Amino acid sequence: MRTMVGGAAVVVAALVLPACQTVQTTQAGAVGVDRSQAMLVSSAEIEQASAEQYQQVIAAAREKHALNRDDTQLRRVRAIAARMIPQTTVFRPDAAKWQWEVNVLESDQLNAWCMAGGKIAFYSGLIDKLALTDAEIAAIMGHEVAHALREHSRERVSRAMATGMGVAIVSAALGIGQAGNDLMGSLAKVTFELPNSRLHETEADRIGVELAARAGYDPHAAVGLWKKMAAVSKGSPPQFLSTHPSHDTRQKDLENYAQRVMPLYRQASAGKP
């Protein structure tokens, strides 16, 4: 029986792997992120699954009366997003057509994320406990939006398919059985449970500081933000940043790329009161 299952898995993998595409999800921008990515599942499938997953999260928060409870805080986050989102077209023009959504969830967690297709969530605890400035919110938002622009969730699901995380994920790509549910479950796992790779986090850091700079927010806020997070978390970053390189390495990289995009920040800030 074990041999039969193993053989079936090999056959399924053989069917799926030829469909692998090497794609360039984003343009390089000023920070020069230009790595090609191997994908086994389409953008459309991931975006649909993300939209459904996001609506489930929002509905659950609404039911618990934990959705957008502070109107002032919500308007603040959405105002920052309104400045950040137009900058995404520098990296991928099609992001202008995404159905962007921005919500704040009432929770003590130090967390934020952006799912494929521009589905953003901030947790109130992150804003309140760290007393975030607008530039620091922009730094976090830029980082999380960068994950969506680079389609890191799609890449991680594709990698899981290729490395055998489970036949259920492979079946989703082939339309076998509960394909939609399988894909949503896989997407939820990589979004909420499994940490991002250090490579993905570094790419998100670099694109994030450029997005913030182009929106008129000081990109150096990302450096100070990291120090603030480490202090509040007793030397360790929150879970959503847990796979970053060491503190010193990350701070140096952020400082380097923040300085690189300072001309963009000055240009965006020119003429503002």
C-alpha positions in Angstrom: 0.0 0.0 0.0 2.8 2.4 0.9 4.5 1.7 -2.5 1.2 2.4 -4.3 0.8 5.7 -2.6 4.4 6.7 -3.2 4.1 5.7 -6.9 0.9 7.8 -7.2 2.7 10.8 -5.7 5.5 10.5 -8.2 3.0 10.3 -11.1 1.1 13.4 -9.8 4.4 15.3 -9.4 5.4 14.3 -12.9 2.2 15.8 -14.2 2.5 19.0 -12.2 6.2 19.9 -12.5 6.2 20.4 -16.3 3.6 23.2 -15.6 6.2 25.1 -13.6 6.8 28.6 -14.8 9.8 30.8 -14.1 8.4 34.3 -13.8 9.5 37.8 -12.9 6.6 39.0 -10.6 7.9 42.6 -10.1 10.1 45.1 -11.8 13.4 45.8 -10.0 12.7 49.3 -8.7 15.5 51.5 -7.3 16.4 48.7 -4.8 17.1 46.2 -7.5 15.0 43.2 -6.4 15.0 41.2 -9.6 15.0 37.5 -8.7 13.1 35.2 -10.9 10.6 32.8 -9.2 9.4 29.3 -10.0 5.6 29.0 -9.8 3.4 25.9 -10.0 0.1 27.7 -9.3 -1.4 30.7 -11.1 -1.8 34.2 -9.7 -5.5 34.0 -10.3 -5.9 30.9 -8.1 -3.9 32.4 -5.3 -5.7 35.8 -5.5 -9.1 34.1 -5.4 -8.1 31.9 -2.5 -6.7 35.0 -0.7 -9.9 37.0 -1.2 -12.0 34.1 0.2 -9.6 33.6 3.1 -9.6 37.4 3.9 -13.4 37.6 3.9 -13.5 34.7 6.4 -11.0 36.6 8.7 -13.0 39.8 8.4 -16.3 38.1 9.0 -14.9 36.4 12.1 -13.6 39.7 13.4 -16.9 41.4 12.8 -18.8 38.6 14.6 -16.5 39.2 17.6 -17.0 42.9 17.4 -13.2 43.2 16.8 -13.4 44.9 13.3 -12.4 48.5 12.9 -13.5 49.5 16.4 -11.5 52.7 16.6 -12.6 54.9 13.7 -9.7 57.4 14.2 -7.2 54.6 14.0 -8.9 53.1 11.0 -8.9 56.4 9.1 -5.3 56.9 9.9 -4.2 53.5 8.6 -6.3 53.9 5.5 -4.9 57.3 4.8 -1.4 55.9 4.9 -2.5 53.1 2.6 -4.0 55.7 0.2 -0.5 57.2 -0.2 1.3 53.8 -0.3 -0.9 51.9 -2.8 -0.3 54.1 -5.8 3.5 53.6 -5.5 3.1 49.8 -6.0 2.8 50.3 -9.8 6.5 51.1 -9.9 7.0 47.4 -9.1 4.0 46.0 -11.0 1.6 48.1 -13.0 -1.2 45.5 -12.6 -1.4 46.3 -8.9 -3.5 49.3 -9.8 -6.3 46.9 -10.7 -6.2 45.0 -7.5 -9.2 45.2 -5.2 -7.4 46.6 -2.3 -8.9 46.3 1.2 -7.5 47.8 4.4 -8.9 46.9 7.9 -7.8 47.0 11.5 -8.4 44.1 13.8 -8.8 44.6 17.5 -6.2 42.3 19.0 -3.2 42.5 21.4 -1.0 40.7 18.9 1.9 42.5 17.3 1.0 41.6 13.8 0.1 42.8 10.3 -0.1 41.2 6.9 -1.1 41.7 3.3 -2.5 38.8 1.3 -2.3 38.4 -2.5 -4.3 40.9 -4.4 -3.9 43.7 -1.8 -5.8 42.4 1.3 -4.3 44.3 4.2 -4.8 43.8 7.9 -3.2 45.6 10.9 -3.7 44.5 14.5 -4.5 47.3 17.0 -1.9 45.9 19.4 0.9 46.6 17.0 -0.1 50.2 16.6 -0.9 50.9 20.3 1.8 48.9 22.1 4.6 50.3 19.9 3.0 53.8 19.7 3.7 53.8 16.0 4.3 56.9 14.0 2.8 57.3 10.6 6.3 56.6 9.1 6.6 53.4 11.1 3.1 52.3 10.0 4.2 53.0 6.5 7.4 50.9 7.0 5.4 47.9 8.2 2.8 48.4 5.5 5.4 48.6 2.8 7.1 45.4 4.0 3.8 43.5 4.0 2.6 44.9 0.7 5.9 43.9 -0.8 5.2 40.3 0.1 2.0 40.5 -2.0 3.7 42.3 -4.9 6.4 39.6 -5.0 3.8 36.9 -4.7 5.7 35.2 -1.9 2.6 33.2 -0.9 2.2 31.9 -4.4 5.9 31.0 -4.4 5.8 29.2 -1.1 2.7 27.2 -2.0 4.4 26.3 -5.3 7.5 25.2 -3.4 5.4 23.1 -1.0 3.9 21.4 -4.0 7.3 20.7 -5.5 8.8 19.4 -2.3 5.9 17.2 -1.3 4.3 19.1 1.6 1.2 17.1 0.7 -0.7 15.5 -2.1 -3.7 17.7 -1.2 -1.8 20.8 -2.3 -0.9 19.1 -5.6 -4.5 18.0 -6.1 -5.6 21.6 -5.8 -3.4 22.6 -8.8 -4.9 19.7 -10.8 -8.5 20.3 -9.8 -8.9 17.0 -8.0 -11.4 16.7 -5.2 -11.8 19.7 -2.9 -9.3 21.8 -4.8 -10.5 25.2 -3.7 -10.6 24.2 0.0 -7.2 22.5 -0.3 -5.6 25.6 -1.8 -7.3 27.9 0.8 -5.9 25.6 3.5 -2.5 25.7 2.0 -2.6 29.5 1.6 -3.8 29.9 5.2 -0.9 27.7 6.4 1.8 29.7 4.7 0.1 33.0 5.6 -0.7 32.5 9.3 1.4 29.6 10.5 4.7 29.1 8.6 7.3 31.9 8.8 8.6 33.5 5.7 12.0 32.7 4.5 14.9 35.1 5.2 15.2 35.7 1.5 11.5 36.7 1.2 11.8 38.9 4.3 14.9 40.7 3.0 13.2 41.3 -0.4 10.1 42.7 1.5 12.4 45.0 3.6 14.0 46.5 0.6 10.9 47.0 -1.5 9.1 48.3 1.6 11.5 51.1 2.2 11.2 52.2 -1.4 7.4 52.2 -1.2 7.5 54.3 1.9 10.0 56.7 0.4 8.0 57.2 -2.7 4.9 57.8 -0.6 6.7 60.6 1.3 7.5 58.7 4.5 11.1 58.7 5.8 12.5 55.3 4.9 14.8 55.4 7.9 11.8 54.8 10.1 12.2 51.1 9.3 15.5 51.0 11.2 14.1 52.7 14.3 11.0 50.5 14.1 13.1 47.3 14.3 14.8 48.6 17.4 11.5 49.4 19.0 10.1 46.0 18.1 13.1 44.2 19.6 12.8 46.2 22.8 9.1 45.5 23.3 9.6 41.8 22.4 12.5 41.4 24.8 15.2 41.0 22.2 13.1 38.9 19.8 11.0 40.2 16.9 7.3 39.6 16.7 6.3 36.3 15.0 5.6 38.0 11.7 9.2 39.1 11.5 10.7 36.0 13.2 12.8 34.7 10.4 14.7 37.9 9.6 18.5 37.8 9.8 20.3 38.8 13.0 19.5 42.2 14.4 22.8 43.8 13.3 22.6 42.3 9.8 19.0 43.5 9.2 19.6 46.9 10.6 22.6 47.4 8.4 20.7 46.2 5.3 17.8 48.5 6.1 20.0 51.5 6.7 21.8 50.8 3.4 18.6 50.6 1.4 16.9 53.4 3.2 19.8 55.6 2.3 19.6 54.4 -1.3 16.0 55.6 -1.6 16.4 58.9 0.2 16.4 60.9 -3.1 12.9 59.4 -3.8 11.8 60.5 -0.3 13.1 64.0 -0.8 11.4 64.2 -4.2 8.1 63.0 -2.7 8.4 65.4 0.2 9.3 68.5 -1.9 6.7 71.2 -1.6 4.9 69.6 1.3 4.4 71.9 4.4 
